[in-house]
Amino acid sequence: MEIIILILLLVIAAEVTYLAAESYRKNRPVSQAPIFVDTSVLIDGRIVAIAESGFIARPLYIPRSVVGELQFLADNSDSEKRTRARHGLDVINQLQSIATVDVVIFADGVRAEEGVDNRLLELATNHNGALCTIDYNLNKVAVVQGIQVLNVNELAKTLRMAYLPGEKMKIELSQKGNESHQAVGHLPDGTMVVVEHAHKLIGSIVEVEFIRALQTAAGKMMFAKVVQSVAGSKSQVRKANRKTAEEQAIPKNQAKPIVNRAKGTKPVAPVEVASSPAKPRSTNQRTARSSLQKQQQKAQGKPAPVRRNNRRKSPEDSLVELANSQ
């Protein structure tokens, strides 16, 4: 009986051990699978900000062959490649200084005879890990081989703003803002949009133009202005300019029409009074003297000489002729 009980206990212990090992094996690829970092990601440098934010919970494996490739580029004669490679080495130091990220320099050899890209694909397949890269071609090959890819460019594209300053769209204004002249609407993804000078349009759908975006710890907020108000202000400016031009075209100093009520003649056409200073008296005396000579010649029966003068008459000459005719 004791032997049977002992055998049963051994069987139960074996089953428990097997179940625990199987559970650990299933959970390990999800939580502890390494992320192999490519050379392009280290040269790019944005992975430092991602690591500092705490979103990388898995260990980062930087193969020794990747470090060797950066060292080779750092000794290159091309100054641009040399600068970028040195920046990649500095990124490795920054990742190692972050306490929340486990960075491991994986010893796979200084040089990869088959190429660094092929070495990364082989390591990710053998260790059931993921590949972090921004190389377009390497990304495609890894997806074909069934390797999980963490692309920094795709992450940045996903997190970028849906609407940039200057773009327009129609939104519904639902409530008042913090200021008395503001109204608040929301984008389809829930982003709050504060519209300036739109408190009278609450409850309606208006077309707005985005001015700027504000990213805070509480979320993203965008500011906009109503497109209709902008068009209205421009039309008002055009009307004001047109009115000013019309006022400038009509002279303010204009003489009243002279009407001879005693004789019942038709009113004389109005004469414009020049706002410019009058000419010297010598010109008026000369004009009056010439008019007197013409009258004397007409009284003696002599035809007055005809003078062709294409010069435009001044307002003073017109006044003198009008006075002489009357």
Secondary structure, 3 states (H helix, E strand, C coil): CHHHHHHHHHHHHHHHHHHHHHHHHHHHHHHCCCEEECHHHHHHCCHHHHHHCCCCCCCEEEEHHHHHHHHHHHCCCCHHHHHHHHHHHHHHHHHHCCCCCCEEEECCCCCCCCCHHHHHHHHHHHCCCEEECCCHHHHHHHHHCCCCEECHHHHHHHHCCCCCCCCEEEEEEEEECCCCCCEEEECCCCCEEEEECCHHHCCCEEEEEEEEEEEECCEEEEEEEEHHHHHHHHHHHHHHHHHHHHHHHCCCCECCCECCCCCCCCCECCCECCCCCCCCHHHHHHHHHHHHHHHHHHHCCCCCCCCCCCCCCCHHHHHHHHHHHC
